[in-house]
Amino acid sequence: NISVAVLSSHPLDEIEALVRKHFCNLPKKKSDTIIPTTPPLPRPNACRRVDYVPIKPVYTLELHWPLREIDSLYLEKPTRLLSHLLGDEGPGSLLHVLRHERPWVQELSADNGSRSTSGFSIFILSMELTPMGWEHVDEIITISCAYIKLLADFAKDGLPAHVYQELKLMGDMQFDFLGIPSSAADTVSFLSAQMPSYKDPRHYLSGNFRYFADKLDETALQNDFIKNMEPENMLVFVGAPEYGQELVATPVGSDIGAGVWLTDKWYGTMYKITTVDSTTLAKWKNPNHELVSHLHLPEPNEFLPSNFDLVSLPETTMKQFFGSKESPPVCLRNDHDVQLWYKPDTAFSMPKVNIFVSFPVPSQDTSSSAGSVISALWTEWQNEVANIFAYAASMAGLHGEWVPNSKRSTIELHVSGYSHKAALFLRRLLETTVGTTGTTSDGDAPSLDEQLWERLVHKMRDQYQSFLMAEVYQHAIYYLDQTLEAVPAPRTIEQRIIELEQQKMEDLTAYHNKVFLSSKGLQILVHGNLAPQEALDLAKAIPQILQGQKGSGNKADGPENDGEDLPAPVIPKRTTLQQRIVQLPANSNFVFRGKTWNTENTNHCALLYYPFGIVDLSTNATISFARHLIAEPSYNQLRTQEQLGYIVHSQLKTSGDHVKGLLLLVQGEAKDPVHMDTRIRVFWQTVRTLLVDMPEAEFLSHRRALYENFMESKKNLLSESASHWSLITNQTFHFERIKKIAKHLQDKTKDDVLRLIDRFILFGSSISIQMFGQGVELPNIENGDSTVAISDPIEFGCTQGLHPLPSTRDVKVVNLLS
């Protein structure tokens, strides 16, 4: 059978006729390659454990259970319920106990469907452990088995009604308010693959989301799934870097039951397989641990929305301020305390909202490596303590996150999702943050203890180590940023790692008490399904909550409400530290050579960056057009024909907020970076020739494609909000910038692009970042008339001239309530 999915803006009758024409008359042939349905996996007689050496320095634990097939159970989705309960992160959950009662587990996920066939499925409980957690793997499995036993008992006696009904409501919400698909190709590929699983054609679109059964068949849940999630039916995988220090490799084919280390034939992974002894298995079958009493099912979710009505503004207001989908946000308040920007949803008609808040912090707290580390630790801490209720909010379609913005010396709070409970969720996040200082009387306020501190440090250490093991091209971009950005104090990855190890818990507490002493200079964006009055209420409530007035700010007062003249804008410009960008001297070629940190990585990378500086909108359009024109030729020439590497990437790079440059990079191991650099420079000559010989019709086709890309509306509310937010936080407020660039693009000619290539690329300045993989010595750089070696990117950035900061615009405050 053939499944066909078509996504198109054409009328349905036309689409149906097209499909019938091309697919309905295909000859029917019996295929001899159809794989018969695979029977369910037999239950093994003993639980096996696989220990292995991971590539990255992380500790992992996975529990696998082979179960029956699940595709035919899409009407009630029982394993999705199991995934929901085992993957819960709220109070009483498996993760909450293993993370907060003991510092053993960093992250946990329960996967019910990624490894599913027509004959059987594999349910996977996956955990990222702390080093201490790795030392207590057996206890972690004991507590996991206890939670499964808890589910078994509830399945026998009846699960609380709210558990399945909440999942059913969340499934309906997901489908009813699906956004525009980000990729038409991915959408039809997914649908055509899923269609054979659904018996009713009416379920083709909604079957992956909705729960069609009114209630869960708990007997089937117990007999078909939970009963088979017993220790005897379990396969245990444990990964730890320490294994690499103790193993002795033995040839493949040795007795796997003996627990000797083996070498994987294909990837060289070291592993061993053992049978779990009967004593340990008995403990898992009858779990008895002091932490078992802390486990319980989730309570009803207070953040589930019930009001999906759309906010409507007066017609005159919409015409005056929001007459088109692309209308920019307007400023409702601008004083020493708050600058509030607002825009209703003019494009998507969704009951959703995005609320972004920027809190300025002292510049000395984030401009140094120590300040960068401590601010990142602080945001991790706040996200961690808020997760007690934030996970339930995320299940209800509300997401909140504290984010450090070292570029602007600010800390941001982002809240996105269904608008009904968004304000409540934002207040809870802020009240929890205030509660950690002891400025409120909340006896349940979270505190920072040694276990939480160690977990935060371990998580950040893993992030830094992951960057050191990242792709070589990421290291090249890192060194380019260091070269271009003139920061007041060095912030290398090595310094951050050192600073992290030197930090103490008392340092984080002191920083926390300092960050929110002042609630002035906030920037806020409210974009979506909230009324102007609700946005003003939030703008008043946020500073009050920060000052310890918990639950305040239900009504906004002042000139916003009484129709009087609004106060003049008095918020100081540039209240946060602005990033300064290096201004390179003319006709100079700067070269930096370095080694990747990963001792196992033999890939090289050559990156060439061409600076344009601060440009007007017309020049910006030309640069964008040049990058568009080289995208396909660079891939074809450097990768396909010359085979310099498997990654070829070009990008129009913005440093700071307004300094433009074009980068082109290649990563691979066949050629060294010096050769790659040479070929990239030759490629630009080829581009020039291609452009000269390009037929006018083809040139205009490229220009039209880029113009349409510029004019394309945002795919969803969040991407539109992010675009507005970047222009608010950099204080340029140039919301119409992209449309103006598109307008300039329409007049661009071949000569415009050729002049830009000649001036800035073939005969301009450049920075060459050459990253060498392991096993190759760094060659010396020979300084010439126009070639200058960079030995230290940070020192280079601090000794060059700087571009001026971008100009700001005056902000006009409007009154949408009169």
N, C-alpha and C positions, 0 to 999 in steps of 0.2 A: 504494500500500500504506500501511496505517496501522500505526504502532508505538505500543503502549500499555504504559506502565510504571505499576505501582501499588505504593505503599509503605503498608503497613497492619499493625496489630497483630491484625486479625481472622484467623480460620482460613483456610488456603489455599483450601479448597473454596468458602467464601463469596466470597472475592475473585474466584475464577475464574468463579463463577456470575454475579457482578455484571458482570464484563467481557463475558461472553458475551451477557448480556441487553441491554447497551447498545451493543455494538460489532459483534457478529457478524452482525447482520441489516441492516447499512447497505447501501444499494444500491451496486452496482458501476458506476461510470461512468468512461469514458475521459476523462482531463483533457487539454485542449488547451494547458494552461499549463506542462506539465512541460518543464523545460529539458533539452535533450539533453546527453549527456556531452561535456564540453569536451576537445578533443584536447590533448596536451602542447604546451607553448609551443615554437615553433621556436627553435633556437639562433641568436642574433644573429651578425652577421659581425664585430662589433667590440665591445670592452668599453667601456661608457659610465660616466662619473663625473658624479654630481649633487652640486654644492656648494650649501648653503643656509644661511640665517640662522635659528638656533633662537630660540624664544621665551625660554627660560631661558639664562643664561650658562654653558652646558656645551659640552663638546667630544665629539662622537660620530663613530664610524665604523661603518658597516654594510656587509657584503658579502652580496649576494643571488645565489642560483643557482636558476633554474627547473629542476625535476626532474620525473620521472614521478609519477603518483599513488601514494599510500602506504597508502590505506585497506585495500586488498586484501592487504597484506603484514603484517597484524597478528599472524600466527602467530609470526614471528621478529623483527619490528620493527627492520629494519636501520638506518633513519635515527635511531632512538633510540640505537643504538650509536654512530653518528657524533656525535650530540649529546653523548653521554657523554664521548667521547674529546676532541672539540674544546673542550668546556666544562670539562674537567678543570682543577683548580687546584693539584694537587700538584706535586712536583719533576719537572722535565722537560716539564711541560705548556706549552701556548702562553701561557697567562696568566702562569704563573710566570716564564717567560723575559722576557716583555714588561713585567712588573711589578717583578721583582727584579734582573734583569741590566741592564735599562734602566728608568728611571722614566717609562714612556710610557703605560701602561694602568692605569686604576683598577679597572674591572670588565669582565667578559666573560661573554657567554652565547651558547649555540648552540641555536637554536630549530628544531625539526624538524617541527612539526605545526600551529602556530597559523594558518598560511596554506596550507591544503590544500583542494583541491576533488576532485571525482570524476574529473577529467581530468588534473590536474597538481598539483604542490606547489612551494613555494618554501622553500628552506633558507636560514636567515639566521644569520650570524655577527655579533653586535653587541658593540661595545666603547664604554666611556666612557673617553675619553682625558684625559691631563693636557695642560696647555698645551704642554709640550715634546713630548708625543706627537703633537699636531696638526702640529708642524713636521716630524715624521718619518713621515707617513702612508704614503708609498711603501715605506719600509723595513718598517713594520708589516705591510703587505700582502704584501711579499716573504716575511717569516717565516711568515705565515699560509699562504701557498701552499706553503712548504717543509714545514709540518706535514701538509698535505693530501697532498703527494707522499710523505711518510713513511708515511701510511696506505695509499696506493696500493701502495707496495712491500710492506708487510706483507700486504695483501689478496691479492697475487699469490703470496707465499711462505707465507702462513698466519699469522693473528693468534695471539698467545699464547692458549692454551686458557682461561686464567683470566678473560680480558676478557669473553667472552660468558657464561661460566658464572656469574660474579659478578652480572652483570645479571639473569640468569635467577633466581638465588637472591633478589636484592633484590626482583624483581617478585613472587615467591611470598610473601615476607615482607610486602610491602605489602598484598597481598590477604588473606592468612591472618589478619592482625591489624588489619584495618580497624576503626576506632572507630565509634561511633554517628554517623550523618549529622547534621551541624549544621543542615541545612535539608532537610526532606523534599521540598519543592517543587523545590529545585535538583537533588536526587538523581534524581527521576523525570524531570525535564526533560533531564538529561544522558543518562540511560539510554535514553530513547525516541529521542533524536537519534542515539545510537551503534548501536542495534540493527540498522539496515539494513546496517551495515558488516560484521556477523559472519555467516558462513555457517552456523555451528553454534549453535543456541539455548543450548547449554550454556556458550557463551562470553559471553553477554550481560552477566553480572555481572563476570566475571574478565578479559574480553578486553582491557580497558584496562591491565591490570597484568601478567598472566602472559606469559612467553615460552614458547610451546607447542612450538617446534622444539627438538630435542635439540642441534643444532649449527647454526651460522650458514652460510648459503650464501655463501661469500666470493667466488665467481665472479660471482654476481648483484650482490653489494655493489660490486664493482669496475666491472662493465659498466653497471649501471643508475644508479649514484650517483656514486662517486668519479671515474669517468671524465668525468662531465659537470660536475664542480666544477673546471673549468679556467678560467684567466683570461679566455679568449675568451667564456665563457658567464656572465660575472660582471657584476653591476651594483653600482657603488660609490656609497655615500652618505656625504658628509662634512659635518658641521655644526660651525660655529665662530662665536662672537660677533664675531670680528674682521672677518668678511665684511661685517657691517653698517656698518663704518666706511669701507669701500673701494668698495662697489658703487655703480653708477649705474643706476637702474631704467630699463628700456626697455619699450616696449609688448609685450603678449602677441602672439605670432605672428612674432617675429623668428626668424632662422635659428638653431635650437638648436644646430646643429653649430659655430657660430662662437664659442660660449662666452660669449655676452653675458648679462647679468643680466636675468631676467624677473620679473614679478609674478604670483603665483598668483591666478586669477580669484576663487576663493571665500574664501580665508583671508588673502590679502595677503602670503603668504610670499615672500620674495625668494630666487631660486635661479638656477642656470645649469647647463647640460648640456654636457659636452665628451666627445669621443672620446679615449680613452687612446692616447697615441702608441705607435708600434711598438717604440721603444727600451725604454720602461718595461714594455710588455707582454712583451717578450723576457726582461727580468729576472724578471718574475713567473713566467713559464713555466719558466725554468731558475734557480731561486733559489739564489743563492750569497752567503751572508752569514755573518759570523763567529759569529753567535748560533745558526746552524742546528745546530751540533754539540751544543748544549745540549738539543735536543729529544729526547724519547723517550717511549714509552708508559708508562702507570702500572704500578707494581709491584703484586703481589697485595695485597689490602686486609686488613691485620691486624686491623681492627675488626669484620669481619663476624661476627655471632654464630652459634653452632652449638648452643647450649643454650637451649631455650625452655621449660624446665620451670618450673612455678609454685611459689613458696615457700609452704610450709604451716606455720602455727604451731599449737602444741597447742590442742586444742579448748577447754580451760579458759581459756587466754589470750585466745582470740578472744571467748569469751562475756563475760569480765570487762572487757576493754578495747575490743574492736572488734565489738560485738554487732550493729551495723547498718551499712548502707552509709555513713551520715552520721556515724559515730563520729569524734571529733576525734583528732588525733595526740597522742601521749604523750611526755613528756620522759624520756629515758634517761640524760642526764648534764647537770649544771648546776654548773659551778665557774668559777674565774677565767679559765680558758682557753677553754672551750667550753660552749655550751648546745646540746644535741642533741635534736631532735624527730624522732619516727619514727611512721610509719603504714604498714601493709601495704596492698596494693590490695584493698579490700573491695567494689568495685563493678564493675570492668571485666574482671577475669580475663585480664590482658594481661602478657606477659613484659617489661614496661617499668618504668622508674623515673625519678623526677625528684629531683635532688639540688641544693639551693640552699644557698649559703654566703655569709654576710655578713661582710665584713672592716671593722672600724672604722678610720678614718683620722683624723688630727688635724683638729679642726673648722676651724681657720684655713685648711686646705687646700681646702675646698670652699665656705665661706660667702661668699667674695668672687668677683668676676667672674674674677680671675686663677686662683683655685683651681678654680672650676668648669670653666674652659677646660682647665687642665692635667690635671685628673682625666679629662675626656673624651678628651683626647689619649692619656693613658696607656692607657685601655681599648681605644681604637682600635689602639694599638701592640701590645698583648698579643694582641688578636684577629688582628692581621696576622701576627705571628711564629708564632702557633699554627696558622695556616691551612695550613702546610706538611704537617701531618698531620690537622688538624681537617676538612679538606675530605673526605678519605677516610672519616673517621668519619661525616660527614654523609651520605655515600652509603650507609653501612651502617646508617643510621637512628639515629645518635647525634649530638646537637647540643650544642655548648658555646659559651658567650659570657660575656665580661666586660662588666658593666654598671655605669655610675656611678649612684649614688643620692644626688644632691645634697640631696634632701629630708631625708635622715638622716645626711649626711656619712659615707656608707659606700660601699664598692665591693663588688659582688656577682658571684659566679660561678654560672652556671646550667648544669647538665648534664641533658639529657633524652634518653630513647630506650630502646633495648633494654638490658635489665639485665645481660646476660652480660658485656659488656666495658665497662660504664659506670664501674666503679671504676678500671679500667686507664686509661680516657680521662681521668678526673678527675685522676689522678696525673700523667699526661703533661702536662696543661695547667699544673698547679702547678709541676712540675719545669722546664718551659720558662720560666715566669715567674721562678723562682728563678735559672735559668741565665743570664738576661739581666743579672744583677747580678755575675756572676763568682763567686758563692759556691759553685758546684759545679765539679767538674773536667771537665765535659763540654766537649770541644774543639769540638763543633759548635753550641755555644750561640749563639743569634742576637744580633746587636749592632745598635745604632742608628747608622746612617750618614746622610750628608746626603741621599741619594736617598730613603730611607725617611722621613726627617723631612719633606722637601718634599711627599711624597705624603700623609702624615698631615695636614699643614697644609692642603693643597689640598682634601682630602676634607672636612675640618671647615669650611673656608671655603664650600664648596658647600652644606653643610647649613644654615649660617646664611643664605646668600643665598637658598636655597630657601624658608626661612621668610619672608623679606621679600617674596617673590613669592607667598605662600600666599593662601588665601581671606581676605576681610576679616573674616569671623566668627572666624577663628582669631586674628587680631590683637586683636579685641574681648575674647576670653577671656584672652589674654595680659595685657592691661591690667587686666582684672578680678583676675587672680591677683596682679599687682603691688600692686593696691590692698588686697587682703585679707591678703597675707603680709608680716609684719614681719620682714625679713631683716636680719642684722647689717651687711651691706654690700651696696650696689647690684649688681644683676646684670642690667642691661638688655641687649637684643640688640646695641645699638650698642657698649656697653662690652665685651661679649664679643668682638666683631669686632676692636676696637682691641687688646684683650689678646692675641688670637690672633696678630696681626701683630707684637706686641712680644715674644712668646715666642721663646726660643732653644733649640736642641737640648740645651744643657747644663742648662737648667731642667727639662726632662723627665727627664734622667738623674738629677738630684739628687732630684726628686720620687720617682722609682722607688726609689731607695735608701732613702728615708725611709718609704715607705708600709708596707713589710713588715719593718721593724726589730722590731716586736712582733707576736707571734702570739696575743695574748690577747684575750678578749672576742668570740670568734667565735660566730655563730649559724648552725646547720646544720639543714636539714630533709631527711630521707630519706623519700620517699613512693613506695611501689610494690613491685616484685618483688625486694626484698632482705631478708635475714633480719636480726633485731635485732643479731646478732653482727657481721654485715658492716657495719652502720651504725656500731657502736662502733669497729670497726677503722678505718673512714674518719675518725671523729672523733679518733682518736689519731694517724693518719698525717698529717693535714693540717698541724697545728702543727709536726710533726717535719720535714716537707718544707720548710716555710717557713723553718725554722731551718737548712736546708742538709743534712738527713739524707736524702738521696735514696734512694727505694725502701724506706724504713722503714715501720713500722706494719702488718706483716702479721698480727700477733696483738695483740689488745687484752688488757691485763692490768688488775690493780687490782680494786677491789671489784665492778666490773661482772661479773667472771667467777667469783669465788670464793664468791659467795653471802653475803658479809658485809654488814653494814649499810652503806647508801650514805651518802656525806658529805652534810651539810646544804647546801642551796643557798646559794652564796656569790657568784654572778655579780652584779656591781653593776648596779642598775637605772639606766636612762637613760644608758648609756655613750656613746650617740651624740647629736649635736645634734638637738633636736626643733624642728620648725617651729611658730612662734607665729602665731596668727591674730588679726586686728583685731576688736575688739568695738565695733560701731557704736553711737552714741548713739540713743536712742529717737526715733521720729517725725521722722526727717530723711531728706531726699532728696538724695543726692550725685550730681553729674553731671560726667562727663569727656567731652571732645570731642577727637578726634584724626583724623589723616589716615593713610590706608593708605600703605605704603612703595612699592607698585607704581605707578609713574607712568602705566601704561597701564590701570589698573583703575578703572572708573567706578562700581562697585558700592558701595552703602552698607550699613551694618549698625547696628541698634539692639539693644542687649542690656539687659534689666532683670533685676537680681538682688535677691532678697528674702531677707534673713538671718533665720535662726531661732535661731542660736547653738547652744549645747550642749543637746541635748534628750534626754529619756528615751525608752525603747523605744516607749511608747505614742504619744508625739507623733511619733516617727519613722515609725510606721505610718500616722498621719494624713497626714503630708507626702507619703509615697510614694503614698497613695491619691489625694491631690489632683493630683499630677503625672500619675498614670494617667488621671484623669478629664478632664484638659485636653488630652491628647495629640491625640485626633482633632478636637475642636472648634477647637483653635488652628490646626491645619492648614487645616481647612475655612473658618474665618472669615478668618484673616489672609492666607492664600495664595489659596484658590479664590475666595472671594467678594470680598474687598477688593483682592486682587492686589498686596499690598505688596511681595512678593518671592518668589523661587523656593525659598528655604531658610527653613523654619520649624522651630525645634528647641526642645524643653523638656528640662530635665535636673534631677534632684536632685543637687546638687553637694556633695561633702564636701571641705572645706578642712582641711589638716592631717590629723588622723586622726579628728576627732570633731565638727567644727563644720559644721552643716548649713545649706544655703540652696537656694533654687529659682531657676533662671534660665530665661528665655524670650527667644529672639532671633529676629530676622528679617533676612535679607539679600536685597537686590535693588537695582535702579537706577531704578525708576519713581518712588519717593518718597524724600525726604531723611530722615535718621535722626530729626529732631525730629518729623516727622509720624508715622513708625513708632512712636516712643516714646509719643506720644499715643494712638494706636490700640491699642497693647498694653495701656495702662492702662484704656481703655474696654472692652477685651475681658474683663477680669476682672469687670466689672459684668455683662457678658453671661453669663459662666460662672456667676455667682451665681444669676442668674435661671434658667438652664438647670437648675441643680442643684435649686433650689426646686421647679421644675415637673416634675422627673424622676420617672416612676412608680417605686414602690418595687421592683417586680420588676426593672426595668432597673438600678436602683441596686445591688441584691443581686447581679445578674449581673456587674456590674463588680467588685464586691468579691470574688466567687468567682473570677473570672479572675485578679485580682492575687494572691490567696491561692495559687492553683495555680502561678502563676509563682514565688512565693517558695519553695514546697515542691518545685519541680521539681529533680531531681538534676542535678548537673553533667554535661555532655555527654561529657567526657573526663578523663583523669587529670591532664593539664596544667592545665586550668581549676580543678580541685579543689585542686591543689597551690598554685596562685597565690593562691587564696582563703585557704588556711591560712597561707601565707607572709606575707601582708600583716598578719595578726593576730599573727604571731610577731615581725616586725620592729618593729611599733609597740608591742610589749610589753603589749598589753591582753589577749591570749590569750582573747578572748571568742568562741570557736569556735561557740557555739550561738546567736549573736546574730540571725541571719536567721530561724531557726525561731521565736525568741521574738517577733520583730516580726510574723511571720505570725500567731502566736497572738493578739497584741493586735489585729491587723487584723480578726479575726472579730467583734469587738464594736463596730466603728466604725459610726456612724450619720451621716445627713445633717447633723444638728446639729453633730457633731464637725468635719466638713469645713467647714461654713459658718463656725463660730467661728474656725477656723484662718485661713480666707481673710479674714475681717473683721479679725482682730487683727494678722496679720503682713503681709498684702498690701494690702488696701484702706486700712488705717489704720496701717500699720507703716512701717519704714524701707526704703529701697531705694538701690541704686547703679545709675545709668544710664550705660552706656558707649555713646557715639554715635560711630561711625566713618564718616568722610566719604570718598567716592571722589574721584578726581581731577577737576578742573574745577569744583569747588564750594568757595567760601570758608567757613572756619569761622565760624559766628555766635558772638557773645559770649553768655556765660551770665549771666543776670540773677539775682543772689542775692536770695532772698526770705526769708520768715519760716522756711520749712522747707527751702529749696533752697540747697545749698552747692556751689560750683564746686570741682572738683579740677583743679589745674593740673599737679601732679606726682604720679602714683600712688604712687611709692616714698616720697616725702616724706610723703604722706598716711598711708601704712601705718606709718611710723616714728613718727608723732606721736599715734596713737590708743591707747586702752586695749586691753589684750590679754586674750583668753580664757585661762583656766588650762589647763595640760596635762592630758590624760586620766589618770585613775587607772590604776594597774597592779595586776595580780593576783600573788599568790604562786604559785610554780611547784612542783608536787609531782613529785618524781622517782620513777619506777617501775622495777622490775627485771623484765624479761621473760625472763631467763635461768634463774632459779631454779625 
